[in-house]
Amino acid sequence: MMEGMTKKMRSLDLTPREIVEKLDAYIIGQHKAKKAVAIALRNRARRLKLDEDIRDEIVPKNILMIGPTGVGKTEIARRLAKLCDAPFLKVEATKYTEVGYVGRDVESMVRDLAAVAANMVRSEMQDKFKNTAEARVENELLDLLLPGGRKKKETRQRGEKVIALPMELSGREIKPQDMEKALEMVFSGEFVGKKHNIIEEKSEIVVEKPEAEAGKLSTREKLREKLKNGELEDRIVEVNVQRARTNFPVEILAGGSFEDLEAGMQNLTSLFTGGGRQRKKSVTLGEARRILMEDQLDRLIDTDKVAEEARLRVQQMGIIFIDEIDKIAVRGEASGQDVSREGVQRDILPIVEGSNVNSKYGVIDTTHILFIAAGAFNLSKPSDLIPELQGRFPLRVELDSLNTEDFKRILREPKNAITKQYTELLATEKVTLKFSDAAIDRMSFLAADVNARAENIGARRLHTIIETVLEEISFEADAHGGETLEITAEYVDERLKSIVEDQDLSRYIL
């Protein structure tokens, strides 16, 4: 199992230098932070290659990122998780409360991470069984369109074979040897409102048996071809829909949170009220395909294997990013609300140190989960955290504030640069949008200037500025279809000059 997980980590072949280069494609600057997380990720890959006796002794070196908002703390952690395809969860430290208070307890972050890992594993298994499931669904759809098309659908009544028929032949009887011709006429539309070689006698339809044609496809195969070509997507069929029934959660018996208890009681109620029974539902064939596909995948996937693989991935590869950790730091003597903040720190401590957390996927050991915490620490400092928690984040990285040059690079270089995003958005309206170098320089200067005079929100200031600059163009884009619009420095000043000059107004708008 560990060998399979080692193969799963795509970052195994990436050196720390290569990891930093991949992060550079999306994040400008912050080389120290990138270097720290690249080393941490590489060490996790190295650890998985060790023998079991020494592997368990090596624990991850958790990282504390310190820097103002909007400088890339969250983006670094998010891109890192995508890079290694590891279970990743971002949480806000302020959403948790001390045990005994109303709110979520800190153990729920581990259970949430396990749910993320389970979804990853389930998605991978669905891809693995997709072809098998599609073949089964195709046969089920053919059974819905052509009842009795397979021998197992046939039943005997008074010594003869009686087969369920489509709606057009409902209430009539038809001899099995004449089934193919009748159904072919129904699905070709010839049966409705036309008289062919079908004679009605005492509610029994007798079909004149056609002459055999060499190489002629059966009706079922013809329908299969139409099904593949998407010609029957709007036909209405009846499918059996399974009412959802989830497993009885372990958390009820394991001291879980109030949300887990509530969900568990709902599931328990469904056991006694018939939840999980099937009911018939009339849907289009396209919708039926989706319903049957989900049902087949559920049957093919072993839930026990999903739970076991998810649990192992969380323990060996999981990453939890705790944002706004500075908001639970306590300055000076604790009083009032500060008591709860310090309590949250004490509750987080054993999770970071390594403890066992009960979940519906099994007991999860948090010893080898990598924790990355981040905070601005503008009203407090890292030393305001309790000493034990400080010791569990041995790597501290200070991120730099962004300046004008950084903003210029942010608007030009990343793959997901905001200027590229707006260019693609307006291209859907057949508007070609171009930004001159002078316009980018001007917007970068204004972003740095407003950040210096007002609250520093980092690169997020660029979003407010560009949105204001492009407001009129976005509003009237449909009237400029086929045109090329260039954003110049003069146009930027025209849109922003009055706002920037009025310092009070810029606080609200920019």
N, C-alpha and C positions, 0 to 999 in steps of 0.2 A: 504493500500500500504506500509506503514511504517512497519507494522508487518511482511509482506512478506520479506521486505528487511532485517529485523532483523534476520529472519531465514536463510537468504542467507549468512550472515557473519559466516563462519565456525569457526572463532576465538573467538566467544562469549563464548565458553566453555573453552577456554584456559586462564590460569592465566599468568601474566607477566613472572613468572618463567618458565612455560611451553613454552612460546613463545621463550624465550632465549635459552632453550634447543633445540628447533627445528632449530633455527638459528645456533647453535653450530655444527649441522650436516654438514653444508656447509662452515661456516666461522670460522677461527681460531682467538682466542683472541678478542680484541676490546669489552670487557665486558661492558664498560661504554656506548658505542654507542648502543649496543644491548638492554641494560636496558632502555635507554631513549626511543627508538622506541617502545619497548614492552609496556611501560607505556602509550605512546601516543595512541597506537592501542587499548589497553584495555579501555582507557577513551572514545574512539569513540564508543566502544561497550556499555559501561555504559550509554553514552548519549542517545543512541537510545531507551533505556528502560524507559527514563524519560517522564513525561507529557509534552505536547507540549509547555505549557507556559514557563517552565523552560528550555526545550531542546534548544530552539532558542537562549537563552542567553549564552549558553556555547559554546565557540569557541575553535578550536584546538590550542594547543601550538606548533607552528612551530619550527622546529629543524634546527640548523646550524652545520654541521659536518666539522671539521677542521683537516686536516691531509694530508700527502704526497700521491702521486698517488700510486695505487696498494696495498692499505692496507685494502680495503673492503668496502669503502663508498657506491659505486654503488650497490655492491652485497647485502649489508644489506637491502637497500631500495627495490631492486628487489625481494628478497626472502620474504620480509615482505608483499609485494603486493600479491604474490602467496599464502601466508599463509592465508590471509583474503579474497582472491578472490575478491578484490576490483579493480575498474578501476584505472590503474596505467600508468603514462606516464613519461618517462625520456627525458629531453630536455637539450640542451646546452645553457647557458646564452649568449654565443658569437654569436649565430645564429640570435639573434633578434637585431633590430635597433630601434632607436628613431622614433616616428611618424614624418613623413615628409621626412625621409631618405629612400633610396631604400632598400628593405629587408622585412622581416616578422615582423609584429607588435606582441606585447606580448600577445594580446588577442587570437591569434591563438593557443596558448598552451591549452587554455580552450576548444576551438572547437575541437582540436585534441583529448583531453581527452574524450570529448563527443562521438567522433567517435569510440574510443576504447570501451566505455561502450555500445554503440549501437551494436557493433559486438559481445560483450559478451552476451547481451540479445538475439540477433538474433540467436546465436549459441544454447543457452538454449532452445529457442522455437523450433528450428529445431529438437533437440533431442526429444522434447515433441511430435511433430507431425510426427516423422520419420515413425512409423508403418503405420499411415494413408496414408502418401504420397507414401510409397512403394506399398501398395495395389492398389492405383490409377494408379501408374506408370506401374504396372504389367498388368492391364487391358488395358492401352493405348498401351503398347508394343504388346499385343495380337491383338489389333485392327489393328496395323500396319502390323503384320504378317498374320492376317486372316481377311481381309476386309469383312465386312458384317456379321461378327460373332455374332453381336448383332442386335436386331431388329431395333434399332434406326438408323442403318446405311443403311437400305433398302429403296429403292425408287421405284416408279411405273412408268412404261413406256409402253404405249399401252396396259394397262390392266394387264401386267405381272410384276413380281418383277425382277428388273435388279440389280445385285449386283456387286460392283467393285471387280476385281479379281487380284491375284498376277501376276508378270511379265510373268511367264510361260504360263498363260492363257490369256495374253493381246490380245485384239482385237477379242476375241471369246465370244460367248454367252453360258450361261449354265442355265439350269432350276434350280430354287431354291431347289427343292426336291432332286436334284442330287449333290448339292454343296459339301456336306460333303465328299463323296467318292472321288471326283475330287481333292479337296484340300488335303486330306490325302495322295493321291498319289504324289502330287506336293512336299509336305514337307518331304516325305519319300525318295524322289529321284527316285521313280519308274517311274514317268511320262516322264523324260528326256530320249529320244532315245529308248524307249521301247513301244511295242504295248500291251495293255491290253484290258480290256473290254470297251474301249472308241472308239466310232465310229464317224468320222467326216462326217457331211452331211451339205453342203451349209453353211460353217463357223459356224455351231452350233455343239457343243459337246453334245452328248447324252451318259450319263453314265448309264450302266445297274445297276439298284438298287440292292445292295447286300441284302442278307437275314439278318434279324435282329438278333443280338447276345446279349444274356442276359448279363447285367452288363458291356457292352462294353463302354469305355469312349468316349465321344464326341471328335471330332478333336480339339476343343478349349482346352479341358482339357488335351489332350495329349501334345499340344503345351505348355500349362502352366507348365506341368511336365518337359518338355525339357528346358523351360526357367529357371526354378528353378535349374536345374542341370547344367546350363551353357553351354548347347550344341549348342546354337544358337547365341553365342556372336559375331561371325564374319559375320553374315548375314547382308547385306546392306539394310537399310531401309531409307525412306524419312521422315524427321520430319520438323515441322514448328519452325523456330528459331525466337525469338523475338529480334529485335534490341534494344539494351539497351537505356532506356530513364530514366534519373534521375529526381528527383523533382526540380522544380524551386527554387534555393537557396534563403533563406531569406537574406543572407549576402549582396546580391546586393543592397537591399533596406536598409540595416542596418549598412552601413559603414564598410563592411568586408574588408579583405586584397585583394591585387591585384590578388593572386592565386584564391581566391573565386570568384572574379569578372570575371576572365578569364574562369573558369569552368562554371560559370553561363551563360555567353554569348554563350558558345558552346552548352549548353543545350537549350538555347533559340533558337539558330539557328536550332537545330534538330526538334523543334516544327513545323517550317515552311518548312523543307526539307523532312518531312516524317519519321523522326527518330522514332523508336518504332513500325513500321510496321513489319509484319511477312514475312519471306521468307522461301522457301523450301531448305533443305540441305540434301544431301545424306551422311549418316554416318553409322558406324557399330552399331549393336544393343547395344553393351556395351557403346559406346559413347552416343547413343540415351537415354539410361537409365539415364546417368548423366544429360543430358540436360532436360529431362522430370522431373527428381527428383528436380532439381533447380526450375523449373517452378511451380511444385506442392507446394513446400515449400513456394515459394513467394506468392502463392494464399492463403495458409493456415495461414500465419503469418500476423497479423494486424500491419501495419507499425505505426499507431498512438500509439498503446500500446508500441511498441518498443521504439519510441521516448520519450514517457512519462516516461517509466521505466528507460531508459538511463539517462534522465535528472535528475531524482530523485537520482539515484545511484551516479552520478557525484557530486551532491550537498551534499549528506549525507556521502558518502564513498570514494570519489575521493582522489587520492594521486598524487601530482606532484613533481617529483624530479628534481631540478634545479642544474645541474652540472656546474663546472667551474665558479661559481659565483664570485670567486676572480678576474677573468679576466675583469670584468666590474667595479671593485673597482678603485677609482681615488685617487692617492697619491698627496697631496699638492694641488696647484691651478690647475684647469682644463684648458686645452688649446688644440686646435686641435682635435685629435681623442678622447681625454678624455671627450670632451663636449658630444659626442654621447654616451659614456659609462655612464655618469651620467644621460643622458636622458633616457637610458634603465632602470636604477634604478628607476627613477621617474615614468616610465610607468608600471613597475612591482609592484610598491607600492600599487596602488588601487586594483590590482588583489588580492594581498595577504591580504590587509585590508578587502576586501569584496566589490564586485561590480557586476553589472549585465552585462553579456556578451551575445550578440545575436548570435544564432547559428541556423542551420536548424532543430535542435531538440527542439527549443524553447529558451526562455530567461533563462540563467543559473546564479544562485546566487553563487558566489565564497566564501561566508563568512565561510562556514564550510568545505572547501577543505583543506586537510592537505598538507602543503608545507614543503619539506625537501630540504635544500640547502647544497651544499658541495663545498669545494675548498681547494687547497693546501696552499694558502696564503703564498707562499715562497717569492714573490716579493712585496706583500702588506699585510695588516692585516685587520681583520674584522672592525676595527674602521675607515678604509678608505671608507667603505660604508656610504651612507648618513644616518644620525641619525634616520630618520623615518623608513627606511628599517631595520636597526639594531634592532629597537624596535619590529618589527614584527616577529623576530626570537629569542624569549626569551630563548630558550633552546640551549645552546652551548656545544658541545661535541668534545673533542680533541681526535683523534685517534692516537695510538702509532705507531711508525715506527717498521717494522718487523726486528727481529734479527735471528741468526742462529737457535735457538731453535724453533722459530715460523716456519721457513722454513721446518724444519724436520717434524713438525706436519702437515703442509700443504701438504707435499708429502705423508703422511701416513694416516691421519685420515678422511678427508672429504669424503662424498659419491661420490663426483665428482672429487676426487684427480687426478691430471694430470698423475701420474704413473698408476692409474687404467685405465684412458682413453687410454693411449698408449698400455697397456696390452691387452685391448679389441680390439683395432684397429688391432694389429698384429695377434691376435687370428683368425681373418678372413682369414689370410694367413696360418693358421695352425702352427703358430710359438708361442711357449710358452715363454713369456718374464718374467723374474724375476729380481727384484732389491735387492741386498744385503743391509743390514743395513749400512755397511761401505760406499757403493756407495751413499746412501741417505744422510749420514752424510757429505760426501765429496762435493756433489752438493749443499747442504745447506750452507756449509762454503764458497764455491766459490761464491754463489749468494750474500751472505752478504758482502763478501770482495769486489766484483765488485761494488755493490751498494754504499759502503763506499768510493771507489776510484773514481768512475764515478758518473753519475747522479743516484739518488735514485728513481727507478721505482717500488719498492716494490716487490710483489709476481710475477709480470710480468717477472721479471728477470729469474725465474725458467723456463718459457716457452722457452726462448732463449737458456738456458743452456741445457735443456733436448733435445730440437730439434737438437742442435749441437751434443750431445752425441749419439743420435739415428739415425743420418743422414744416415750412411752407412748401418745400419741394416734395416732401412725402405726402402732404395733403393734396397737392395738385398734380401728382405724378401721372395720373391717367390722361391729363391734357397735354403732357409732354412726350407721349409715346413716339419712339423713333428719333428722339433728339439726344444730343450729347450735351450734358450740363457739367461745367467745370466750376469747382469751388475754389475761389481765389481768396487771398488775404483781405482784399477790399470787401468781398462779400461777407467774410467772417466778422470784420469790424462793423459792417452795416447791421448784422444780426445781433451782435453782442456789445457794441460800444456803450449804449445807454445803460445796459444792465451792469456792465463791469464798472463803469464810472460811479454809479450809485451803489455805494458799499452796502447800505442797508438792503437794497433790492437784491443784490447779488447773493446775499446770505440765504434768501428764500428761493431764488430761481436756480442759481448755479451751485 
